[in-house]
Amino acid sequence: MLSWLFSDPLPVGSPAPEFSLLDDAGRAVTLSALRGHYVALVFYPGDATPGCTKQLCEFRDSWEAVRARGIQVFGVNPQNARSHARFREKFHLPFPLLVDEGRKVAALYQADGLIVKRTVYLIGPDGVIRLARRGMPKPAELLAVVEQ
């Protein structure tokens, strides 16, 4: 009955579910098209809220190191492209924000609930989940996984 509240993220070692979403500029982003690259999906509850801003700005502030290791970063939540674009512009986020209308991708990645559960995934170049964490893992945790 309360499984949505206490669910775990998808397990490390499992294949990442395929998705296709539009980003804040209207471009389609499809997981299969990113094969061969590390992909970080940062599910977050809301644009421009204190916790979400802090979390996404940590990725912005670590951008050089993240890009140097070839990680493609995407913020994901159900807000519209206009909200995402304003959020990106205001905080100078160098990565796209994906519009997950209806929280369909959040559901595939077990990040759905009353609100989107703050969850970070790192998907390997082979499409396999390498890191899956609730909360606000630091970008350094993703970098450590890539460097292993």
C-alpha positions, 0 to 999 in steps of 0.5 A: 500500500505504501510501496511508492513511499518506501520503494528503492531505486532500480538496482545497480547492474540492471539495464536502464529502461529506455526513454525518450523525452523532450528537453527544455529547448524542445529537442528529443533525448533518447537513452539509446542514442546516448549509448557509448556515453555515461549518462547521469539522470538527476530526478528532482521534485521542482524547478527553483526550489531550495534543495533542487537548486542546490543539487543541480548547482553542485553539478554545474559547479563540478561541470569541468570534471563531469564533462572531462569524464564524458558524463552526459547530465540531464535533470528530469522532472514533470515541469514544462519546458518554459519552467525548465528554461527559466530555471536553467537560465537563472542558475546557468545550468550547462546541461538540459532539463527533461520534461517528464510529462505525467512522470512516466520516466520517473515511474520507470526509474522508480522515482515517482511518488506523491512528488518526484523522489530525488534520485540520481542514476549513473548509466554506463556506456553499455546501458547498465545502471552503475549507481542508483541513489536517493537523495543528493549524492555529490557529483564526486560520487559519480566521478568515482564510479566512472574512474573505477 
